[in-house]
């Protein structure tokens, strides 16, 4: 799966996860958030999230803290 980490209107990071067949740039065009914090690929292995790579078209790379942010959103989706 691919992801883009946006900054929402309150300044919080918001991950958007989507299938590999969709380009990062195409997904970016669909989102109302102004700031892209990072982007890349996300996997779950043995219950742990892992983020890697990047999206050249967005000039964004995966960050080491992205996996923890994504995990937190899955564990507490309303926060």
Secondary structure, DSSP 8 states (H G I E B T S, - for coil): -EEEEEE-TTS-EEEEEE-TTS-HHHHHHH---SEEEEEEEEEEETTEEEEE-EEGGGTEE--TTHHHHHHHHHH-TT-
